[in-house]
Amino acid sequence: MEGIRGTQLMETGSPVGGAAPLSGAWVRDVIDALTSFRPALPNGTAPDGRAELIEQLRALEDLKSAAAAAQARIAVSFDAAQRSAETNLGVPADERGRGVAAQVALARRESPAKGSRLLGLAKALVSEMPRTLAALDTGQLNEWRATLLVKETACLSAEDRCAVDEELAADTGTFDGAGDKTIIAAARTAAYRRDPRSVTQRASHAAAERHVSLRPAPDTMTYLTALLPVAQGVAVHAALTRHADSLRSSGDARTRGQIMADALVERTTGTPGGITGVAIQLVMTDRTLFQGDAEPGRLTGYGIVPAGWARTLLNGSSGNTKPGAGPGESEGGQELKFWLRRLFTAPGTGELVAVDSRSRLFPAGLRRFIEARDDTCRTPYCDAPIRHFDHIIPWHDGGPTTLTNGAGLCEACNHTKELPGWTAQTGATTRAGTRHVLDIRTPTGHHYQSTAPPLPGSNPLGTGPPDTAPSHSRRRRKLRHQAKALRYAHLTQLQVA
């Protein structure tokens, strides 16, 4: 491990200095060395083994920081090369560099939104904050804390940002032992000292960024997050708290947190259960729904949910219903309405049966079909909700409005796909019997594939031909035949006896 940190990095023009380009062979050697490294467990004859393990952890952390600094420089160099090429092609100045962040995201196996943030971080570090980049080089800051410094100085001019970078000088050990809050406070103080007006304006404009977001949580729960101005956020929390305290004093057995959560749902949706009249797109197999099968379902906008939970939801007991509520009945005693829509899949692979349309836009039924198949944006590493139903081969290029030529994309990925040099296709690169595959090629010639997620009850790999995956009904028939054979053999033995 010491050889990796002290010798190999320096002799080959390491990313610590950033002067020498990284060769594919060098990177592969480092990766091979790390993956083959197995620390020896300390024993009674090696009392200092624990200290060595901590040193190895520190060395690997330094290596991660140095790699992040190298990635920042590479991203900036790629952005410059892309813009230079587009300048030679006569692309207007305000359109140069579009799609760079998306390519950075694919290369780093991140979502397009994260790729945009990483590219912005790289530009700020390389061009305006060299001392912070130097601290990242030497492991005195990690990538996240460098991001905090960049974020807190974003409202400053390039000159003021450079001055703050020089003042804080993280590469001198200014932040040794400092946590995230300390770093944020130091950056904010320095920024305000340089340009108080810009910092104040930034705070006043922050209200424009208010939003509500939803992300999955463990055990079929979700995090519903609202970014609000401080006065509104405090008022909402105070109102929910007063409501909870009032019910608790009246003898309500629920906890304060449960009452506040239930009140938020009821006041937002207008119904106690929160789902009456709202389509939630729960996908499950018929065996899970009617026969008590354990195959999990999939809830659009959340992900995989347990089979028992899905059946309980359809019975009206979603976790906050009152005791004694009957099937299909919400907490307020209102009848819940459910609609069943059948989706026919190919045996074994789970590929949805295709439908066609001659219209320019995807009709409502086909949009629902694509949404059930794709679940989230089909760009690799992007988990954003589907906003656009896109023609993979564009309509103006003769692409039909079919299930095969349709893909669910978020708005940003759909716009990126239309940039010069980006191409997409489907079907030609996959053999028959597999799930729907979207093939994306970037302007640099790199190739990425995205396979539709498996539907509940289908083969997760989706690569086996239909004949190799016996259906559930055939398995049941086989078991019944074996049971009859055993029973017949048992009766024959009794007759002989």
C-alpha positions in Angstrom: 0.0 0.0 0.0 2.9 2.4 0.8 4.3 1.7 -2.7 1.1 2.8 -4.2 1.0 6.0 -2.2 4.7 7.0 -2.2 6.4 5.6 -5.2 4.1 4.7 -8.1 2.1 8.0 -7.9 5.2 10.2 -8.1 7.3 8.2 -10.6 4.5 8.1 -13.2 3.5 11.7 -13.1 0.7 11.2 -10.7 -2.7 13.0 -10.4 -1.3 14.7 -7.3 0.6 17.1 -9.4 -1.8 17.0 -12.3 1.0 17.8 -14.9 1.3 14.5 -16.6 -1.7 12.9 -18.4 -3.1 9.6 -17.1 -2.6 6.6 -19.4 -5.1 3.8 -19.4 -2.4 1.3 -18.6 -1.3 3.3 -15.5 -4.9 3.6 -14.3 -5.4 -0.1 -14.8 -2.3 -0.9 -12.8 -3.5 1.2 -9.9 -7.0 -0.4 -10.0 -5.5 -3.9 -10.2 -3.2 -3.1 -7.2 -6.1 -1.8 -5.1 -8.4 -4.7 -6.0 -5.7 -7.3 -5.2 -4.8 -5.6 -2.0 -5.9 -7.7 1.0 -4.9 -6.4 4.5 -3.5 -9.0 6.8 -5.4 -9.4 10.0 -3.3 -8.5 13.1 -2.5 -11.4 15.5 -0.9 -11.8 18.8 2.6 -11.6 17.3 1.9 -8.3 15.5 0.6 -5.8 18.1 1.1 -2.8 15.7 -1.2 -4.2 13.0 -4.0 -1.9 14.0 -2.0 1.2 13.5 -0.9 -0.1 10.0 -4.6 -0.6 9.0 -5.4 3.0 10.0 -2.5 4.2 8.0 -3.8 2.3 5.0 -7.2 3.8 5.4 -5.6 7.3 5.5 -3.6 6.6 2.4 -6.6 5.4 0.5 -8.6 8.5 1.5 -5.7 10.7 0.2 -5.8 8.7 -3.0 -9.5 9.3 -3.4 -9.0 13.0 -2.9 -6.2 13.1 -5.4 -8.3 11.2 -7.9 -11.1 13.7 -7.5 -8.7 16.6 -8.2 -7.5 14.7 -11.4 -11.2 14.2 -12.5 -11.8 18.0 -12.1 -8.9 18.8 -14.3 -9.9 16.2 -16.9 -13.5 17.5 -17.0 -12.3 21.1 -17.6 -9.9 19.9 -20.3 -12.7 18.0 -22.0 -15.0 21.0 -21.8 -12.4 23.2 -23.4 -11.7 20.6 -26.2 -15.5 20.2 -26.9 -15.9 24.0 -27.1 -12.9 24.3 -29.4 -14.2 21.6 -31.8 -17.6 23.3 -31.9 -16.0 26.7 -32.6 -14.3 25.2 -35.6 -17.7 23.8 -36.8 -19.2 27.3 -36.5 -21.5 26.5 -33.6 -22.9 29.8 -32.0 -21.1 30.9 -28.9 -24.2 30.5 -26.6 -24.7 26.9 -27.8 -21.1 25.6 -27.3 -20.5 23.1 -24.5 -24.1 21.8 -24.4 -24.0 18.1 -23.6 -20.6 18.2 -21.9 -22.2 17.7 -18.5 -24.2 14.8 -19.7 -21.1 13.1 -21.1 -19.2 13.7 -17.8 -22.2 12.2 -15.9 -22.1 9.0 -18.1 -18.4 8.6 -17.7 -18.6 9.0 -13.9 -21.7 6.8 -13.8 -23.8 9.6 -12.3 -27.1 11.2 -13.1 -27.2 14.1 -15.6 -28.0 16.5 -12.7 -25.1 15.3 -10.7 -22.9 15.6 -13.8 -23.8 19.2 -14.2 -22.8 19.9 -10.6 -19.6 18.1 -11.0 -18.6 20.0 -14.1 -19.4 23.3 -12.3 -17.3 22.3 -9.4 -14.4 21.4 -11.7 -14.5 24.7 -13.4 -14.6 26.7 -10.2 -11.7 24.7 -8.7 -9.4 24.8 -11.7 -10.0 28.4 -12.8 -10.9 30.3 -9.6 -9.9 28.3 -6.5 -6.4 26.8 -7.0 -5.6 26.7 -3.3 -8.7 24.5 -2.6 -7.7 22.3 -5.6 -4.3 22.0 -4.1 -5.8 20.9 -0.8 -7.8 18.3 -2.7 -4.6 17.1 -4.4 -2.9 16.5 -1.1 -5.9 15.0 0.7 -6.4 17.9 3.2 -9.9 18.2 1.8 -12.2 15.6 0.3 -14.4 16.2 -2.7 -17.5 17.0 -0.6 -15.8 19.7 1.5 -14.3 21.2 -1.6 -17.9 21.3 -2.9 -19.0 23.2 0.2 -16.4 25.9 -0.3 -17.3 26.3 -4.0 -21.0 26.4 -3.1 -20.7 29.1 -0.4 -18.6 31.4 -2.7 -20.8 30.9 -5.8 -22.3 34.4 -5.5 -18.9 36.2 -5.6 -17.1 37.5 -8.7 -14.2 35.6 -10.0 -11.8 38.0 -8.3 -13.5 37.9 -4.9 -13.7 34.1 -5.1 -9.9 33.9 -5.7 -9.3 36.3 -2.8 -11.4 34.1 -0.5 -9.6 31.0 -1.7 -6.3 32.7 -0.9 -7.5 33.8 2.5 -8.7 30.4 3.6 -5.8 28.6 2.0 -7.1 25.1 2.8 -3.8 23.5 1.5 -2.0 25.1 4.5 -4.0 23.0 7.0 -6.5 25.7 7.8 -9.3 23.2 8.0 -7.4 20.4 9.8 -9.9 18.8 12.2 -12.7 21.0 11.0 -16.2 19.6 10.3 -18.6 20.6 7.5 -20.3 23.3 9.6 -17.0 24.9 10.5 -16.0 25.0 6.8 -19.3 26.4 5.8 -19.2 29.1 8.5 -15.6 30.1 7.5 -16.5 30.4 3.8 -19.7 32.4 4.5 -17.8 34.8 6.7 -15.1 35.4 4.2 -17.6 35.8 1.4 -19.6 38.3 3.3 -16.5 40.3 4.2 -15.6 40.5 0.5 -19.0 41.3 -1.0 -21.8 41.7 1.6 -24.3 43.0 -1.0 -24.1 39.9 -3.2 -24.4 37.6 -0.2 -27.5 39.5 1.0 -29.0 39.4 -2.5 -28.4 35.7 -2.7 -30.3 35.2 0.5 -33.2 37.3 -0.8 -33.4 35.3 -4.0 -33.3 31.9 -2.3 -37.1 31.9 -2.0 -37.2 31.4 -5.8 -35.7 28.0 -5.3 -38.5 26.7 -3.0 -39.7 23.3 -4.1 -41.1 20.0 -2.9 -39.3 16.7 -3.6 -39.9 13.0 -3.0 -37.3 10.2 -2.6 -37.6 6.6 -1.4 -36.9 5.6 2.2 -36.5 2.1 3.6 -39.5 -0.2 4.4 -42.0 1.3 1.9 -41.7 4.8 3.3 -40.7 8.0 1.5 -39.1 11.3 2.4 -41.4 14.2 1.4 -39.2 17.3 1.6 -40.2 20.9 1.2 -37.6 23.7 0.8 -39.4 26.8 2.1 -38.6 30.3 3.3 -37.8 30.2 7.0 -41.0 32.0 8.1 -43.3 29.7 6.1 -41.4 26.6 7.2 -41.6 27.5 10.8 -45.3 28.4 10.5 -46.2 25.0 8.9 -44.3 23.1 11.6 -45.9 25.1 14.4 -49.4 24.5 13.0 -48.8 20.8 12.8 -47.3 20.7 16.3 -50.3 22.6 17.8 -52.7 20.2 16.1 -50.8 17.2 17.4 -50.6 18.6 21.0 -54.3 19.2 20.9 -55.2 15.7 19.9 -52.7 14.2 22.3 -54.3 16.1 25.2 -57.7 14.7 24.1 -56.5 11.1 24.4 -55.3 10.3 20.9 -53.0 7.2 21.2 -50.8 8.1 18.2 -47.5 9.7 18.8 -46.9 13.4 18.1 -44.9 12.5 14.9 -47.7 10.2 13.6 -50.4 12.8 14.1 -48.3 15.5 12.4 -47.6 13.2 9.4 -51.3 12.2 9.1 -52.4 15.8 9.4 -50.0 16.9 6.6 -51.4 14.2 4.3 -55.0 15.1 5.1 -54.6 18.8 4.7 -52.7 18.5 1.5 -54.8 15.9 -0.3 -58.2 16.7 1.3 -58.8 13.1 2.3 -57.7 11.2 5.5 -56.2 8.4 3.6 -54.5 10.7 1.1 -55.0 8.6 -2.1 -58.7 8.8 -3.0 -59.0 9.8 -6.7 -55.2 9.7 -7.2 -53.7 7.2 -9.6 -50.6 5.7 -8.0 -49.7 3.1 -10.7 -49.1 0.0 -8.6 -47.7 -2.9 -10.8 -47.9 -6.5 -9.6 -48.5 -10.0 -11.0 -51.9 -11.6 -11.0 -50.5 -14.3 -8.7 -49.5 -11.6 -6.1 -52.9 -10.0 -6.3 -55.2 -13.0 -6.2 -53.1 -16.0 -5.0 -51.0 -14.6 -2.2 -47.7 -15.0 -4.1 -44.6 -13.5 -2.6 -43.4 -11.8 -5.8 -43.0 -8.1 -4.9 -44.7 -5.3 -6.8 -43.5 -1.9 -8.1 -44.9 1.5 -7.2 -44.3 4.2 -9.8 -42.2 7.0 -8.3 -40.9 4.8 -5.4 -39.7 1.4 -6.6 -40.0 -2.2 -5.3 -42.6 -2.9 -2.6 -43.3 -6.1 -0.7 -46.2 -8.3 -1.9 -48.0 -8.2 1.4 -47.8 -4.5 1.6 -49.3 -4.1 -1.9 -52.2 -6.3 -1.1 -52.7 -4.5 2.2 -52.8 -1.2 0.3 -55.6 -2.5 -1.9 -57.5 -3.6 1.2 -57.5 0.0 2.4 -54.9 -0.4 5.2 -52.0 1.7 4.0 -50.5 2.2 7.4 -52.6 5.1 8.7 -56.1 3.8 8.5 -58.3 3.6 11.6 -58.7 0.2 13.3 -61.7 -1.7 12.0 -61.7 -0.1 8.6 -63.1 -2.6 6.0 -61.5 -3.7 2.7 -61.3 -0.8 0.3 -62.2 1.7 3.0 -60.1 4.7 4.0 -59.6 6.2 7.4 -62.5 8.5 7.0 -64.8 5.7 6.0 -64.8 6.6 2.4 -64.8 3.9 -0.2 -61.5 3.7 -2.2 -61.8 3.1 -5.9 -59.4 0.8 -7.7 -59.0 0.1 -11.4 -57.2 -3.0 -12.8 -55.3 -2.7 -16.1 -53.9 -5.9 -17.6 -50.4 -5.9 -19.0 -49.5 -8.9 -21.1 -45.8 -9.9 -21.0 -43.8 -12.5 -23.0 -43.0 -15.6 -20.9 -39.5 -15.7 -19.4 -38.3 -12.2 -20.5 -41.1 -10.1 -19.2 -41.1 -8.0 -22.4 -44.4 -6.1 -22.6 -46.5 -6.9 -25.7 -46.1 -4.1 -28.2 -48.9 -1.8 -29.4 -48.8 0.7 -32.3 -50.2 4.0 -33.2 -50.1 6.2 -36.3 -50.4 9.4 -34.4 -47.5 12.0 -34.1 -47.8 12.1 -30.3 -48.0 9.0 -28.1 -51.6 8.5 -27.1 -52.6 8.2 -23.4 -52.8 4.4 -23.4 -49.3 4.1 -24.9 -47.8 6.6 -22.6 -49.1 4.6 -19.6 -47.7 1.5 -21.2 -44.2 3.1 -21.5 -44.4 4.5 -18.0 -45.2 1.1 -16.6 -42.3 -0.5 -18.6 -39.6 2.1 -18.0 -40.5 3.3 -14.5 -37.9 6.2 -14.4 -35.8 8.0 -17.0 -34.1 5.5 -19.3 -30.8 7.4 -19.5 -28.1 5.3 -17.7 -27.6 6.4 -14.0 -30.5 8.8 -14.2 -33.3 8.1 -11.7 -35.4 11.2 -12.5 -39.1 10.9 -13.0 -40.4 10.5 -16.6 -41.5 13.8 -18.0 -41.2 13.3 -21.8 -42.3 10.3 -23.9 -39.6 10.4 -26.6 -39.3 8.9 -30.1 -35.9 7.1 -29.9 -35.6 7.5 -33.7 -37.0 11.0 -34.1 -40.3 11.5 -35.9 -38.8 13.8 -38.4 -36.3 11.0 -39.3 -39.1 8.5 -39.9 -39.3 7.1 -36.4 -42.7 5.6 -35.8 -44.9 6.2 -32.8 -44.6 2.6 -31.4 -43.8 1.0 -28.1 -40.5 -0.2 -29.4 -39.5 3.3 -30.6 -40.7 5.0 -27.4 -38.8 5.7 -24.2 -39.6 7.6 -21.1 -37.0 10.4 -20.4 -36.7 13.3 -18.0 -36.8 16.7 -19.6 -33.0 17.3 -19.4 -32.1 14.0 -21.0 -34.6 14.5 -23.8 -33.1 17.8 -24.7 -29.5 16.5 -24.4 -30.4 13.6 -26.8 -31.3 16.1 -29.5 -27.8 17.8 -29.5 -25.4 17.3 -32.4 -23.4 14.1 -32.2 -25.8 12.2 -30.0 -27.6 9.2 -31.4 -30.0 6.6 -30.1 -31.4 3.4 -31.4 -33.1 0.3 -30.1 -33.6 -3.4 -31.1 -30.7 -3.7 -33.6 -28.1 -4.2 -30.8 -30.0 -6.9 -28.9 -31.0 -10.4 -29.7 -34.6 -11.5 -29.7 -36.3 -12.3 -26.4 -34.6 -9.6 -24.3 -36.3 -6.7 -22.6 -36.4 -3.3 -24.3 -32.9 -1.9 -24.7 -32.0 1.7 -25.4 -28.6 2.2 -27.1 -27.0 5.7 -26.6 -23.9 7.0 -28.4 -22.2 10.3 -27.3 -20.3 12.7 -29.6 -17.0 11.1 -28.5 -18.1 7.7 -29.8 -18.7 6.2 -26.4 -21.5 3.7 -26.1 -24.0 3.2 -23.3 -27.0 0.8 -23.0 -30.1 1.0 -20.8 -32.3 -2.1 -20.4 -35.9 -1.6 -19.2 -36.3 -2.8 -15.5 -37.8 -6.2 -15.0 -41.5 -6.2 -14.2 -42.7 -8.1 -11.1 -42.7 -11.8 -11.8 -40.3 -11.7 -14.8 -36.8 -13.0 -15.2 -34.5 -10.3 -13.7 -31.9 -10.8 -16.4 -34.5 -10.8 -19.2 -32.1 -12.7 -21.5 -33.4 -16.2 -21.5 -35.5 -17.3 -24.5 -39.1 -18.0 -23.7 -38.8 -21.8 -24.1 -36.1 -22.0 -21.4 -38.2 -20.4 -18.7 -41.2 -22.7 -17.9 -44.3 -20.8 -17.0 -45.9 -20.8 -13.6 -48.9 -22.8 -14.8 -46.6 -25.5 -16.3 -44.8 -25.7 -13.0 -48.1 -26.1 -11.2 -49.2 -28.9 -13.6 -46.0 -30.7 -13.1 -46.3 -30.6 -9.3 -49.9 -31.8 -9.6 -48.8 -34.7 -11.9 -46.0 -35.7 -9.4 -48.5 -35.6 -6.5 -50.9 -37.8 -8.4 -48.1 -40.2 -9.2 -47.1 -40.4 -5.5 -50.7 -40.9 -4.4 -51.2 -43.7 -7.0 -48.0 -45.4 -5.9 -49.1 -45.2 -2.3 -52.5 -46.8 -3.1 -50.8 -49.5 -5.1 -48.6 -50.4 -2.1 -51.6 -50.6 0.2 -53.4 -52.9 -2.2 -50.4 -55.2 -2.5 -50.1 -55.3 1.3 
